[in-house]
Amino acid sequence: MKKENKITMTCYIVASICFYISAAICFISDESSMGILDLCLGSTFICLSALYMNKNKGNKK
């Protein structure tokens, strides 16, 4: 994997962790609709990082 690819995937994972933390804070402060939105966005970024990783593995072959 190239260095740029590792940085991009790390950014996706960090973004998803930030959204999960934001969702936890929203659920604690009784803002459930915003918490659900942040939870969905965190999951989306996890999926994007997995797709990005699989795409780059396919390019090696």
matplotlib code that plots the C-alpha trace (Angstrom):
import matplotlib.pyplot as plt

x = [0.0, 1.2, 1.7, -1.2, -3.5, -2.6, -3.2, -6.6, -7.8, -6.6, -8.6, -11.7, -11.3, -10.6, -13.7, -15.8, -14.5, -15.2, -18.8, -19.2, -18.0, -20.3, -23.2, -22.4, -22.4, -25.7, -27.4, -26.2, -27.5, -30.9, -30.6, -31.4, -32.2, -28.7, -27.2, -28.8, -27.5, -24.0, -24.2, -25.2, -22.4, -19.8, -21.0, -20.8, -17.2, -16.3, -17.9, -16.0, -12.7, -13.4, -14.3, -11.3, -9.1, -10.6, -10.2, -6.5, -5.9, -7.5, -5.1, -2.1, -3.0]
y = [0.0, 3.5, 6.1, 8.2, 5.2, 4.5, 8.2, 8.2, 5.0, 6.3, 9.5, 7.5, 5.5, 8.6, 10.3, 7.3, 7.2, 11.0, 10.4, 7.5, 9.7, 12.4, 9.9, 8.8, 12.4, 13.1, 10.1, 11.1, 14.6, 13.4, 14.4, 11.1, 12.2, 13.8, 10.7, 8.4, 10.6, 10.5, 6.8, 6.3, 8.6, 6.8, 3.5, 4.9, 6.0, 2.5, 1.0, 3.5, 2.6, -1.1, -0.5, 1.7, -1.0, -3.7, -1.5, -1.0, -4.7, -5.4, -3.0, -5.0, -8.1]
z = [0.0, -0.8, 1.9, 0.5, 0.7, 4.3, 5.2, 3.4, 5.1, 8.5, 7.9, 7.2, 10.4, 12.5, 11.1, 11.9, 15.5, 15.9, 14.7, 17.1, 20.0, 18.9, 18.8, 22.3, 23.6, 21.8, 23.4, 26.8, 26.4, 25.2, 21.5, 20.1, 16.5, 16.2, 17.8, 15.3, 12.5, 13.8, 14.3, 10.7, 9.5, 11.6, 10.1, 6.6, 7.1, 8.4, 5.2, 3.0, 4.6, 4.0, 0.4, -0.1, 1.4, -0.8, -3.9, -3.3, -2.7, -6.1, -7.8, -6.6, -8.5]

ax = plt.figure().add_subplot(projection="3d")
ax.plot(x, y, z, "-o")
ax.set_aspect("equal")
plt.show()
